[in-house]
Amino acid sequence: MPASLSPSRWARARQHGDGRGRVEHLELATLSWVHRFNEERLHGHCGDLPPAELQVAFSSAQ
C-alpha cells in the first residue's frame, strides 16, 4: 500500500478497480458538456440562439 493512502482510501480505490470506469465516466461527462455547450446552450449575446442555429443563420445570410 502506498504511504500516501490511508487504509480506508486504499480499500475504496481497490473497490473501483484500476480507475478505467471513472476515467470513462469523466470522458463521457466531458463530451456531454462540450456537446451541450456547442450545440444546445442559448447564447444571450446573439438573440438567445443555440450556437448551431446561429451558425446556420450566419452561413445562409452570406
N, C-alpha and C positions, 0 to 999 in steps of 0.2 A: 504494500500500500504506500503510495507517495506520501511524503511527510506533509505536503500542503493540504491534504484532505483529511478531515476528521473521519472517524469510523462510520458515523451516520451518513456523511456525504458520500463516502466511498460506496456504501451499500446502495444508496439511491442511484449513483452513477452506474453501478453494475446492473441494477434492475432495468435500466433503459438500454442496455446493450452497449454497442460501440458508438452510439451517438448518431448513426445514419438516419434513424427515424426523425430525430429532432432537426437535423440538417435539412432533410427533405421537407419537413413541415415548414421550416423557415423559408426555404426556397419557394414553396407554393404560396405562402402568405405574401412574400415579396412580389412575386409575379402577379398575384391578385391585386395588390395595391397599385402596382405600376399600370396594370390594365385599366383599373378604375380611374386613376389619375389621368391617363392619356385618352381614354375613350368616353367616360361616363360623367365625370365631375362637371359641375356647372362653372363656367368661367365668368365671374361677375364683371370683369373689365370689358368683356366683349358681348354684352347683352344677354348674359345668363345662358349661353350656349355651351354644350359639351365641345371639347376640342375637335372631335371627329366631325361634328356638324359644321363647326366654324371653318375647318379646312375644306370641306366640300363646298360651302358657300363662297369661300375665297377663290378656290380654283375655278368655280363656274363663272365668277364675276370677271375673270381675266380673259 
